Amino acid sequence: MSGLTLVSSNTMGTWGNTYVDPNVRAGVQSDAYELIDLIEARFAYSYRYPNGFIPVRAELQTQIPYLNTRNDLIAFCQNAFHALYDHHSITGTGLIDDYALVPSFADMWVEKTCNGYEIMDVRQGSPAQLVGIRPGTVITSLEGKPVTQAVADFIGYYPYALNDERRAYAARVMTAGRKGWIRRIGLYANGLDWTVELPTLYYSRLRRDTGMLSVKSVSHAGRRFGVIRFNDSLSYPQTIPAFDYALNTLQSVDGLVLDLRDTASGGDTLIARGILSRFVSKATAYQRHEIPSDERDFGVRRSWTEEVTPRGWQFTRPVAVISGRWTASMGEGLTVGLDAIGAASFGTNMAGLLGGITEHRLKQTGVTVKLTTERLYHMDGTPREFFRPRTYFNYADARSDEGQDGPMNAALDHLSQF
């Protein structure tokens, strides 16, 4: 997944302030209508909304006559994607006060639970982890407001579609913060209220190894196992030769753990196939695609399975894969692909990004948007966004109270059985 981040303001900044070229205004407003038409025609997940009715037109069309500039259009596009509450659909161009892209630049994963806006996991090496925030902590305020009010203001008045999924989406975006701002977040845990001020991940990078991969051989239960962790590197072609080299150094191990918990920026199917190809002996299907707009418009379903073919020598020893909240997009595809070809899976829910995206360029202004137009499935028919590892943990990035990496220990225990 690539692109810039989203803004939540429902106010277009140039209204009435400066002279605007009427030709520019006309092009901007034309593209806003084009975006709504595009979403209604191609967005792959209309069934998520009441009566299958995508809420963007109902919630935002009245803003279009007030759009004057290209920046107004970008903000409108971002608000449209907020109305979809889909982290995968984004603009290709951003604004200076954008919210951070989730999950790429998020360090806390928030869900709406019976406890409130609860932090389900905390990213390794992040500002939130370094100040001691733990899973189970509840957010009480964001941006100087009680969290319920902040979420309501983000979503806007009279939303057509409103549920806990949309509320959680809003809380995640606001918790990630705006690009250049310090985040001020109120928290409650263990009977204590406290407030933290944190930089965003645009200004305080994650503490991680600098290479494409982190590779090591570990001893566990008297045997040797290889561990390969991907350092958010599924977008880079160099990852394939790096993976091949790592596998060559681990030829003598008794099993292999592939750690995909740091793949939040997604990547390229080429990289995923390059990795999967080292674990199959023949052409093997690993993921199913569907484009629902064809069936909706023409009554003809378009779907297909994607295969991977063998490459190089085959690694035949047991394999485990670990995933978590910062396993996103192509990381999710690689996880379900490995599960489909027989790897044991460990961890917690992944980012749950919807389907596959395609890029579109709006005709008048050239603003680019990336819209979810494909549904993706595990080979067993499970929608990718609903996949859960076979061995499930409540969280996968944060360590236990005893400082243990539960999913990694469980994966190594599993490999020790063979």
LUMDO-938256 format. One record per residue (C-alpha): residue number from 1; x, y, z. Coordinates in nm, 4 decimals. Layout:
N
+-----+----------+----------+----------+
! pos !        x !        y !        z !
+-----+----------+----------+----------+
! NUM !        X !        Y !        Z !
...
+-----+----------+----------+----------+
//
This chain:
418
+-----+----------+----------+----------+
! pos !        x !        y !        z !
+-----+----------+----------+----------+
!   1 !   0.0000 !   0.0000 !   0.0000 !
!   2 !   0.1384 !   0.3344 !  -0.0903 !
!   3 !   0.0203 !   0.6926 !  -0.1008 !
!   4 !  -0.0307 !   0.9865 !   0.1278 !
!   5 !  -0.2613 !   1.0397 !   0.4173 !
!   6 !  -0.6126 !   1.1496 !   0.4909 !
!   7 !  -0.7590 !   1.4704 !   0.6354 !
!   8 !  -1.0780 !   1.4927 !   0.8328 !
!   9 !  -1.1792 !   1.8547 !   0.8017 !
!  10 !  -1.5238 !   1.9066 !   0.6544 !
!  11 !  -1.4364 !   2.2708 !   0.5834 !
!  12 !  -1.2657 !   2.3586 !   0.2560 !
!  13 !  -1.0003 !   2.6130 !   0.3413 !
!  14 !  -1.0347 !   2.8603 !   0.0557 !
!  15 !  -1.4063 !   2.9330 !   0.0706 !
!  16 !  -1.4557 !   3.3032 !   0.0076 !
!  17 !  -1.0953 !   3.3948 !   0.0873 !
!  18 !  -0.9306 !   3.4603 !  -0.2521 !
!  19 !  -1.0076 !   3.4990 !  -0.6190 !
!  20 !  -1.0510 !   3.1638 !  -0.7889 !
!  21 !  -1.0227 !   3.1008 !  -1.1613 !
!  22 !  -1.3710 !   2.9901 !  -1.2719 !
!  23 !  -1.2178 !   2.7312 !  -1.5065 !
!  24 !  -1.0253 !   2.5794 !  -1.2168 !
!  25 !  -1.3396 !   2.5781 !  -1.0046 !
!  26 !  -1.5371 !   2.4065 !  -1.2787 !
!  27 !  -1.2695 !   2.1389 !  -1.3224 !
!  28 !  -1.2450 !   2.0761 !  -0.9484 !
!  29 !  -1.6204 !   2.0377 !  -0.9109 !
!  30 !  -1.6411 !   1.8151 !  -1.2190 !
!  31 !  -1.3771 !   1.5855 !  -1.0712 !
!  32 !  -1.5619 !   1.5707 !  -0.7394 !
!  33 !  -1.8697 !   1.4396 !  -0.9184 !
!  34 !  -1.6454 !   1.2026 !  -1.1155 !
!  35 !  -1.5048 !   1.0628 !  -0.7904 !
!  36 !  -1.8509 !   0.9923 !  -0.6506 !
!  37 !  -1.9518 !   0.8217 !  -0.9748 !
!  38 !  -1.6298 !   0.6170 !  -0.9691 !
!  39 !  -1.6870 !   0.5018 !  -0.6115 !
!  40 !  -2.0465 !   0.4018 !  -0.6817 !
!  41 !  -1.9459 !   0.2150 !  -0.9989 !
!  42 !  -1.6288 !   0.0395 !  -0.8836 !
!  43 !  -1.5975 !   0.0210 !  -0.5042 !
!  44 !  -1.5958 !  -0.3496 !  -0.4232 !
!  45 !  -1.7550 !  -0.3516 !  -0.0781 !
!  46 !  -2.0927 !  -0.1812 !  -0.1051 !
!  47 !  -2.2495 !  -0.4609 !   0.1016 !
!  48 !  -2.0868 !  -0.3101 !   0.4149 !
!  49 !  -2.3376 !  -0.0245 !   0.4193 !
!  50 !  -2.7101 !  -0.0166 !   0.5031 !
!  51 !  -2.9085 !  -0.1624 !   0.2124 !
!  52 !  -2.5876 !  -0.1770 !   0.0059 !
!  53 !  -2.6040 !   0.2010 !  -0.0365 !
!  54 !  -2.2594 !   0.3636 !  -0.0498 !
!  55 !  -2.2855 !   0.6752 !   0.1729 !
!  56 !  -2.0486 !   0.9133 !  -0.0062 !
!  57 !  -2.3005 !   1.0967 !  -0.2265 !
!  58 !  -2.5558 !   1.1313 !   0.0527 !
!  59 !  -2.3009 !   1.2711 !   0.2966 !
!  60 !  -2.0786 !   1.4874 !   0.0762 !
!  61 !  -2.2478 !   1.5960 !  -0.2462 !
!  62 !  -2.3743 !   1.9198 !  -0.0919 !
!  63 !  -2.0115 !   2.0312 !  -0.0412 !
!  64 !  -1.9265 !   2.0230 !  -0.4123 !
!  65 !  -2.0571 !   2.3728 !  -0.5069 !
!  66 !  -1.8131 !   2.5177 !  -0.2509 !
!  67 !  -1.4999 !   2.3486 !  -0.3905 !
!  68 !  -1.2719 !   2.6051 !  -0.5536 !
!  69 !  -0.9167 !   2.4741 !  -0.5736 !
!  70 !  -0.7187 !   2.1568 !  -0.6258 !
!  71 !  -0.6484 !   2.1386 !  -0.2524 !
!  72 !  -1.0218 !   2.1585 !  -0.1860 !
!  73 !  -1.0662 !   1.8616 !  -0.4176 !
!  74 !  -0.7943 !   1.6598 !  -0.2426 !
!  75 !  -0.9593 !   1.7246 !   0.0946 !
!  76 !  -1.2960 !   1.6265 !  -0.0554 !
!  77 !  -1.1501 !   1.3005 !  -0.1899 !
!  78 !  -1.0054 !   1.2202 !   0.1497 !
!  79 !  -1.3362 !   1.2911 !   0.3201 !
!  80 !  -1.5019 !   1.0597 !   0.0673 !
!  81 !  -1.2682 !   0.7789 !   0.1712 !
!  82 !  -1.3363 !   0.8568 !   0.5367 !
!  83 !  -1.7051 !   0.8054 !   0.4585 !
!  84 !  -1.6135 !   0.4591 !   0.3252 !
!  85 !  -1.4100 !   0.3947 !   0.6449 !
!  86 !  -1.1665 !   0.1937 !   0.4334 !
!  87 !  -0.7963 !   0.2388 !   0.5187 !
!  88 !  -0.7005 !   0.0953 !   0.1781 !
!  89 !  -0.8701 !   0.3620 !  -0.0371 !
!  90 !  -0.6544 !   0.6772 !  -0.0331 !
!  91 !  -0.5482 !   0.9776 !  -0.2365 !
!  92 !  -0.2187 !   0.9795 !  -0.4238 !
!  93 !  -0.1560 !   1.3405 !  -0.3222 !
!  94 !  -0.1657 !   1.4840 !   0.0274 !
!  95 !  -0.1991 !   1.8097 !   0.2162 !
!  96 !   0.0302 !   1.9613 !   0.4754 !
!  97 !  -0.1956 !   1.8841 !   0.7724 !
!  98 !  -0.3015 !   1.5345 !   0.6674 !
!  99 !  -0.3674 !   1.2665 !   0.9206 !
! 100 !  -0.1097 !   0.9885 !   0.9205 !
! 101 !  -0.1758 !   0.6927 !   0.6951 !
! 102 !  -0.3102 !   0.3895 !   0.8815 !
! 103 !  -0.1597 !   0.1385 !   0.9334 !
! 104 !   0.1727 !   0.2552 !   0.7818 !
! 105 !   0.2198 !   0.5477 !   1.0211 !
! 106 !   0.0086 !   0.4254 !   1.3140 !
! 107 !   0.1593 !   0.2891 !   1.6346 !
! 108 !  -0.1573 !   0.1953 !   1.8244 !
! 109 !  -0.4389 !  -0.0218 !   1.6949 !
! 110 !  -0.7741 !   0.0952 !   1.8303 !
! 111 !  -1.1092 !  -0.0830 !   1.8277 !
! 112 !  -1.4470 !   0.0147 !   1.9732 !
! 113 !  -1.5214 !  -0.2426 !   2.2420 !
! 114 !  -1.7460 !  -0.2694 !   2.5453 !
! 115 !  -1.4663 !  -0.0949 !   2.7371 !
! 116 !  -1.4642 !   0.2079 !   2.5062 !
! 117 !  -1.1978 !   0.2985 !   2.2509 !
! 118 !  -0.9526 !   0.0276 !   2.3451 !
! 119 !  -0.5923 !  -0.0095 !   2.2313 !
! 120 !  -0.5672 !  -0.3673 !   2.1070 !
! 121 !  -0.1959 !  -0.3689 !   2.0243 !
! 122 !   0.1078 !  -0.1397 !   2.0316 !
! 123 !   0.3668 !  -0.1379 !   1.7559 !
! 124 !   0.7201 !  -0.2547 !   1.8307 !
! 125 !   0.9835 !   0.0199 !   1.8235 !
! 126 !   0.7245 !   0.2998 !   1.8171 !
! 127 !   0.6829 !   0.6100 !   2.0345 !
! 128 !   0.3755 !   0.4523 !   2.1951 !
! 129 !   0.5690 !   0.1389 !   2.2873 !
! 130 !   0.8647 !   0.3356 !   2.4174 !
! 131 !   0.6499 !   0.5321 !   2.6675 !
! 132 !   0.4949 !   0.2113 !   2.8000 !
! 133 !   0.1441 !   0.2082 !   2.6494 !
! 134 !   0.0022 !  -0.1427 !   2.6708 !
! 135 !  -0.2833 !  -0.3358 !   2.5062 !
! 136 !  -0.6011 !  -0.2958 !   2.7069 !
! 137 !  -0.5433 !   0.0755 !   2.7678 !
! 138 !  -0.8537 !   0.2831 !   2.6903 !
! 139 !  -0.8381 !   0.6177 !   2.5090 !
! 140 !  -1.0302 !   0.8905 !   2.6913 !
! 141 !  -0.9472 !   1.2016 !   2.4860 !
! 142 !  -0.8090 !   1.3000 !   2.1463 !
! 143 !  -0.7174 !   1.6442 !   2.0148 !
! 144 !  -0.8274 !   1.8076 !   2.3404 !
! 145 !  -1.1772 !   1.6598 !   2.3352 !
! 146 !  -1.3424 !   1.3632 !   2.5057 !
! 147 !  -1.2895 !   1.0733 !   2.2687 !
! 148 !  -1.6594 !   1.0236 !   2.1918 !
! 149 !  -1.6919 !   1.3895 !   2.0922 !
! 150 !  -1.3693 !   1.3784 !   1.8874 !
! 151 !  -1.4933 !   1.0734 !   1.6975 !
! 152 !  -1.8343 !   1.2294 !   1.6361 !
! 153 !  -1.6761 !   1.5504 !   1.5056 !
! 154 !  -1.4461 !   1.3524 !   1.2758 !
! 155 !  -1.7355 !   1.1564 !   1.1254 !
! 156 !  -1.9528 !   1.4668 !   1.0881 !
! 157 !  -2.3175 !   1.5434 !   1.1404 !
! 158 !  -2.5947 !   1.3128 !   1.0195 !
! 159 !  -2.3825 !   1.0324 !   0.8709 !
! 160 !  -2.5755 !   0.7900 !   0.6519 !
! 161 !  -2.3766 !   0.4924 !   0.7793 !
! 162 !  -2.2723 !   0.4812 !   1.1448 !
! 163 !  -2.1499 !   0.1795 !   1.3395 !
! 164 !  -1.8670 !   0.0781 !   1.5699 !
! 165 !  -1.6482 !  -0.0138 !   1.2721 !
! 166 !  -1.6672 !   0.3438 !   1.1452 !
! 167 !  -1.6107 !   0.4841 !   1.4932 !
! 168 !  -1.3016 !   0.2647 !   1.5350 !
! 169 !  -1.1718 !   0.3772 !   1.1956 !
! 170 !  -1.2042 !   0.7408 !   1.3033 !
! 171 !  -1.0317 !   0.6749 !   1.6362 !
! 172 !  -0.7413 !   0.4961 !   1.4640 !
! 173 !  -0.6870 !   0.7849 !   1.2229 !
! 174 !  -0.6947 !   1.0476 !   1.4975 !
! 175 !  -0.4723 !   0.8416 !   1.7263 !
! 176 !  -0.2127 !   0.8215 !   1.4478 !
! 177 !  -0.2230 !   1.2029 !   1.4423 !
! 178 !  -0.1659 !   1.4753 !   1.1871 !
! 179 !   0.1680 !   1.4840 !   1.0062 !
! 180 !   0.3374 !   1.7801 !   1.1712 !
! 181 !   0.1540 !   1.7864 !   1.5019 !
! 182 !   0.2357 !   1.6519 !   1.8450 !
! 183 !  -0.0301 !   1.4020 !   1.9508 !
! 184 !  -0.1942 !   1.4616 !   2.2882 !
! 185 !  -0.3833 !   1.1501 !   2.3931 !
! 186 !  -0.5734 !   1.0884 !   2.7163 !
! 187 !  -0.5531 !   0.7312 !   2.8457 !
! 188 !  -0.6974 !   0.5142 !   3.1213 !
! 189 !  -0.5366 !   0.1931 !   3.2512 !
! 190 !  -0.5126 !   0.0113 !   3.5825 !
! 191 !  -0.7300 !   0.2656 !   3.7592 !
! 192 !  -0.5193 !   0.5621 !   3.6483 !
! 193 !  -0.5905 !   0.8467 !   3.4071 !
! 194 !  -0.2881 !   0.9871 !   3.2277 !
! 195 !  -0.1990 !   1.1906 !   2.9209 !
! 196 !   0.0850 !   1.1400 !   2.6738 !
! 197 !   0.2319 !   1.3712 !   2.4128 !
! 198 !   0.3866 !   1.1834 !   2.1217 !
! 199 !   0.5338 !   1.2712 !   1.7826 !
! 200 !   0.3840 !   1.1055 !   1.4779 !
! 201 !   0.5746 !   0.8370 !   1.2901 !
! 202 !   0.6537 !   1.0930 !   1.0200 !
! 203 !   0.8951 !   1.2553 !   1.2648 !
! 204 !   0.9895 !   0.9719 !   1.4982 !
! 205 !   1.0746 !   0.6686 !   1.2910 !
! 206 !   1.0304 !   0.3145 !   1.4160 !
! 207 !   1.3304 !   0.1519 !   1.5756 !
! 208 !   1.4024 !  -0.1379 !   1.3430 !
! 209 !   1.6912 !  -0.2990 !   1.1568 !
! 210 !   1.7951 !  -0.1070 !   0.8468 !
! 211 !   1.8134 !  -0.4056 !   0.6100 !
! 212 !   1.5314 !  -0.5434 !   0.3965 !
! 213 !   1.5288 !  -0.8504 !   0.6208 !
! 214 !   1.6455 !  -0.9451 !   0.9673 !
! 215 !   1.7787 !  -1.3008 !   0.9614 !
! 216 !   1.8891 !  -1.5225 !   1.2454 !
! 217 !   1.9273 !  -1.8852 !   1.3472 !
! 218 !   1.7921 !  -1.9659 !   1.6937 !
! 219 !   1.8136 !  -2.2652 !   1.9225 !
! 220 !   1.4838 !  -2.3894 !   2.0644 !
! 221 !   1.4088 !  -2.7200 !   2.2379 !
! 222 !   1.7502 !  -2.8482 !   2.1341 !
! 223 !   1.7056 !  -2.7761 !   1.7619 !
! 224 !   1.7963 !  -2.4977 !   1.5193 !
! 225 !   1.5381 !  -2.2841 !   1.3432 !
! 226 !   1.5651 !  -1.9954 !   1.1043 !
! 227 !   1.3772 !  -1.6690 !   1.1594 !
! 228 !   1.3325 !  -1.4157 !   0.8777 !
! 229 !   1.1617 !  -1.0870 !   0.9650 !
! 230 !   1.0552 !  -0.8518 !   0.6861 !
! 231 !   1.1312 !  -0.4886 !   0.7707 !
! 232 !   0.8403 !  -0.3319 !   0.5802 !
! 233 !   1.0174 !  -0.4368 !   0.2608 !
! 234 !   0.7504 !  -0.6014 !   0.0445 !
! 235 !   0.7522 !  -0.3062 !  -0.1976 !
! 236 !   1.1161 !  -0.3464 !  -0.3021 !
! 237 !   1.2378 !  -0.5830 !  -0.5782 !
! 238 !   1.5671 !  -0.6166 !  -0.3868 !
! 239 !   1.3750 !  -0.8132 !  -0.1248 !
! 240 !   1.3637 !  -1.1183 !  -0.3540 !
! 241 !   1.7435 !  -1.1653 !  -0.3863 !
! 242 !   1.7799 !  -1.0759 !  -0.0172 !
! 243 !   1.5310 !  -1.3498 !   0.0691 !
! 244 !   1.7083 !  -1.5991 !  -0.1577 !
! 245 !   2.0397 !  -1.5207 !   0.0121 !
! 246 !   1.8839 !  -1.5571 !   0.3565 !
! 247 !   1.7300 !  -1.8916 !   0.2642 !
! 248 !   2.0653 !  -2.0157 !   0.1386 !
! 249 !   2.2249 !  -1.9325 !   0.4744 !
! 250 !   1.9510 !  -2.1297 !   0.6527 !
! 251 !   1.9595 !  -2.4499 !   0.4466 !
! 252 !   2.0531 !  -2.6657 !   0.7451 !
! 253 !   1.7843 !  -2.5461 !   0.9893 !
! 254 !   1.5050 !  -2.7749 !   1.1091 !
! 255 !   1.2270 !  -2.5275 !   1.0283 !
! 256 !   1.1607 !  -2.1652 !   0.9393 !
! 257 !   0.9594 !  -1.8772 !   1.0857 !
! 258 !   0.8557 !  -1.5954 !   0.8523 !
! 259 !   0.7730 !  -1.2881 !   1.0609 !
! 260 !   0.5378 !  -1.0525 !   0.8721 !
! 261 !   0.4380 !  -0.8302 !   1.1644 !
! 262 !   0.6217 !  -0.5297 !   1.0182 !
! 263 !   0.4716 !  -0.5079 !   0.6682 !
! 264 !   0.2313 !  -0.2182 !   0.7237 !
! 265 !   0.3045 !  -0.0421 !   0.3937 !
! 266 !   0.2005 !  -0.3426 !   0.1874 !
! 267 !   0.3874 !  -0.4121 !  -0.1316 !
! 268 !   0.3876 !  -0.5845 !  -0.4663 !
! 269 !   0.2474 !  -0.9238 !  -0.5630 !
! 270 !   0.5757 !  -0.9846 !  -0.7459 !
! 271 !   0.7569 !  -0.9911 !  -0.4117 !
! 272 !   0.4959 !  -1.2202 !  -0.2564 !
! 273 !   0.5213 !  -1.4655 !  -0.5450 !
! 274 !   0.8989 !  -1.4521 !  -0.5256 !
! 275 !   0.8808 !  -1.5660 !  -0.1634 !
! 276 !   0.6030 !  -1.8229 !  -0.2015 !
! 277 !   0.7798 !  -1.9778 !  -0.5007 !
! 278 !   1.0527 !  -2.1171 !  -0.2733 !
! 279 !   0.8027 !  -2.3382 !  -0.0857 !
! 280 !   0.6085 !  -2.5134 !  -0.3654 !
! 281 !   0.6969 !  -2.8050 !  -0.5937 !
! 282 !   0.4396 !  -2.7293 !  -0.8643 !
! 283 !   0.2109 !  -2.4471 !  -0.9752 !
! 284 !  -0.0101 !  -2.3791 !  -0.6725 !
! 285 !  -0.3068 !  -2.1457 !  -0.6239 !
! 286 !  -0.2663 !  -1.9172 !  -0.3243 !
! 287 !  -0.5322 !  -1.6423 !  -0.3505 !
! 288 !  -0.8664 !  -1.5782 !  -0.5193 !
! 289 !  -0.9753 !  -1.2480 !  -0.6775 !
! 290 !  -1.3209 !  -1.1157 !  -0.7600 !
! 291 !  -1.4358 !  -0.7943 !  -0.9293 !
! 292 !  -1.7980 !  -0.7456 !  -0.8174 !
! 293 !  -1.8714 !  -0.4485 !  -1.0449 !
! 294 !  -1.8874 !  -0.6793 !  -1.3499 !
! 295 !  -2.1560 !  -0.8943 !  -1.1929 !
! 296 !  -2.3454 !  -0.5919 !  -1.0643 !
! 297 !  -2.3421 !  -0.4176 !  -1.4057 !
! 298 !  -2.3656 !  -0.7099 !  -1.6465 !
! 299 !  -2.4766 !  -1.0108 !  -1.4450 !
! 300 !  -2.1510 !  -1.1938 !  -1.5203 !
! 301 !  -1.9170 !  -1.2775 !  -1.2345 !
! 302 !  -1.5462 !  -1.2159 !  -1.2901 !
! 303 !  -1.3191 !  -1.4118 !  -1.0589 !
! 304 !  -0.9900 !  -1.5959 !  -1.0834 !
! 305 !  -0.7266 !  -1.7666 !  -0.8758 !
! 306 !  -0.3655 !  -1.6521 !  -0.8644 !
! 307 !  -0.0927 !  -1.9155 !  -0.8819 !
! 308 !   0.2690 !  -1.9304 !  -0.7815 !
! 309 !   0.5199 !  -2.1500 !  -0.9647 !
! 310 !   0.8380 !  -2.3094 !  -0.8218 !
! 311 !   1.1609 !  -2.1103 !  -0.8306 !
! 312 !   1.5022 !  -2.2324 !  -0.7234 !
! 313 !   1.5448 !  -2.5152 !  -0.4746 !
! 314 !   1.2431 !  -2.5937 !  -0.2613 !
! 315 !   1.2525 !  -2.5430 !   0.1146 !
! 316 !   1.0764 !  -2.8561 !   0.2416 !
! 317 !   1.1060 !  -2.8267 !   0.6183 !
! 318 !   0.8162 !  -2.7014 !   0.8323 !
! 319 !   0.7286 !  -2.3326 !   0.7980 !
! 320 !   0.5402 !  -2.0995 !   1.0328 !
! 321 !   0.4185 !  -1.7462 !   0.9593 !
! 322 !   0.3478 !  -1.4734 !   1.2174 !
! 323 !   0.1163 !  -1.1808 !   1.1441 !
! 324 !  -0.0465 !  -0.8969 !   1.3348 !
! 325 !  -0.2150 !  -0.5584 !   1.3155 !
! 326 !   0.0731 !  -0.4146 !   1.1111 !
! 327 !   0.0549 !  -0.6944 !   0.8558 !
! 328 !  -0.1202 !  -0.5072 !   0.5767 !
! 329 !  -0.2215 !  -0.5344 !   0.2118 !
! 330 !   0.0445 !  -0.7493 !   0.0416 !
! 331 !   0.1596 !  -0.8670 !   0.3835 !
! 332 !  -0.1934 !  -0.9973 !   0.4344 !
! 333 !  -0.1884 !  -1.1579 !   0.0911 !
! 334 !   0.1408 !  -1.3300 !   0.1657 !
! 335 !   0.0090 !  -1.4520 !   0.5010 !
! 336 !  -0.3053 !  -1.6105 !   0.3554 !
! 337 !  -0.0970 !  -1.7498 !   0.0685 !
! 338 !   0.1475 !  -1.9175 !   0.3075 !
! 339 !  -0.1442 !  -2.0525 !   0.5114 !
! 340 !  -0.3025 !  -2.1861 !   0.1928 !
! 341 !   0.0110 !  -2.3789 !   0.0921 !
! 342 !   0.0454 !  -2.5376 !   0.4359 !
! 343 !   0.2407 !  -2.3038 !   0.6649 !
! 344 !   0.1240 !  -2.2864 !   1.0257 !
! 345 !  -0.0062 !  -1.9388 !   1.1158 !
! 346 !   0.0328 !  -1.7517 !   1.4456 !
! 347 !  -0.0567 !  -1.4054 !   1.5708 !
! 348 !  -0.3658 !  -1.1884 !   1.5845 !
! 349 !  -0.5998 !  -1.0129 !   1.3419 !
! 350 !  -0.4186 !  -0.8417 !   1.0579 !
! 351 !  -0.4852 !  -0.4838 !   0.9448 !
! 352 !  -0.7942 !  -0.6058 !   0.7604 !
! 353 !  -0.7431 !  -0.3797 !   0.4588 !
! 354 !  -1.0179 !  -0.4351 !   0.2087 !
! 355 !  -0.9321 !  -0.6156 !  -0.1141 !
! 356 !  -0.7098 !  -0.4902 !  -0.3921 !
! 357 !  -0.6733 !  -0.1297 !  -0.5083 !
! 358 !  -0.6509 !   0.0270 !  -0.8530 !
! 359 !  -0.5250 !   0.3773 !  -0.9313 !
! 360 !  -0.7454 !   0.6337 !  -1.1085 !
! 361 !  -0.6611 !   0.9797 !  -1.2386 !
! 362 !  -0.9417 !   1.2356 !  -1.2254 !
! 363 !  -0.9809 !   1.3897 !  -1.5699 !
! 364 !  -0.9801 !   1.7641 !  -1.5110 !
! 365 !  -0.7217 !   1.8120 !  -1.2358 !
! 366 !  -0.5057 !   1.5012 !  -1.2614 !
! 367 !  -0.5556 !   1.4221 !  -0.8914 !
! 368 !  -0.4955 !   1.0497 !  -0.8399 !
! 369 !  -0.6922 !   0.8244 !  -0.6090 !
! 370 !  -0.6499 !   0.4614 !  -0.5153 !
! 371 !  -0.9787 !   0.2776 !  -0.4766 !
! 372 !  -1.0579 !  -0.0718 !  -0.3536 !
! 373 !  -1.2077 !  -0.2402 !  -0.6616 !
! 374 !  -1.1286 !  -0.6120 !  -0.6029 !
! 375 !  -1.2312 !  -0.8535 !  -0.3323 !
! 376 !  -0.9625 !  -1.0954 !  -0.2207 !
! 377 !  -1.0063 !  -1.4364 !  -0.0604 !
! 378 !  -0.8109 !  -1.7171 !   0.0993 !
! 379 !  -0.8293 !  -2.0332 !  -0.1105 !
! 380 !  -1.0736 !  -2.1760 !   0.1449 !
! 381 !  -1.3160 !  -1.8925 !   0.0634 !
! 382 !  -1.2486 !  -1.6747 !   0.3685 !
! 383 !  -1.2405 !  -1.3041 !   0.2776 !
! 384 !  -0.8851 !  -1.1875 !   0.3339 !
! 385 !  -0.9915 !  -0.9133 !   0.5742 !
! 386 !  -1.1516 !  -1.1749 !   0.8027 !
! 387 !  -0.8611 !  -1.4196 !   0.8130 !
! 388 !  -0.7437 !  -1.5162 !   1.1618 !
! 389 !  -0.4253 !  -1.7116 !   1.2323 !
! 390 !  -0.4829 !  -2.0737 !   1.3305 !
! 391 !  -0.3090 !  -2.0091 !   1.6635 !
! 392 !  -0.4634 !  -1.6859 !   1.7852 !
! 393 !  -0.3314 !  -1.4271 !   2.0314 !
! 394 !  -0.5046 !  -1.1181 !   2.1654 !
! 395 !  -0.2094 !  -0.9116 !   2.0461 !
! 396 !   0.1035 !  -0.9872 !   1.8456 !
! 397 !   0.3379 !  -0.6840 !   1.8529 !
! 398 !   0.3400 !  -0.5910 !   2.2199 !
! 399 !   0.5289 !  -0.8252 !   2.4487 !
! 400 !   0.3632 !  -1.0022 !   2.7405 !
! 401 !   0.3860 !  -0.8625 !   3.0915 !
! 402 !   0.6844 !  -1.0921 !   3.1351 !
! 403 !   0.8521 !  -0.9514 !   2.8239 !
! 404 !   0.7861 !  -1.2608 !   2.6122 !
! 405 !   0.7040 !  -1.2730 !   2.2400 !
! 406 !   0.4072 !  -1.5107 !   2.2590 !
! 407 !   0.3494 !  -1.5723 !   1.8867 !
! 408 !   0.7205 !  -1.6329 !   1.8206 !
! 409 !   0.7504 !  -1.8756 !   2.1114 !
! 410 !   0.4392 !  -2.0610 !   1.9961 !
! 411 !   0.5696 !  -2.0807 !   1.6390 !
! 412 !   0.9014 !  -2.2255 !   1.7572 !
! 413 !   0.7213 !  -2.4716 !   1.9855 !
! 414 !   0.5156 !  -2.5858 !   1.6881 !
! 415 !   0.8204 !  -2.6347 !   1.4656 !
! 416 !   0.9883 !  -2.8351 !   1.7433 !
! 417 !   0.7197 !  -3.1022 !   1.7116 !
! 418 !   0.8415 !  -3.2176 !   1.3690 !
+-----+----------+----------+----------+
//
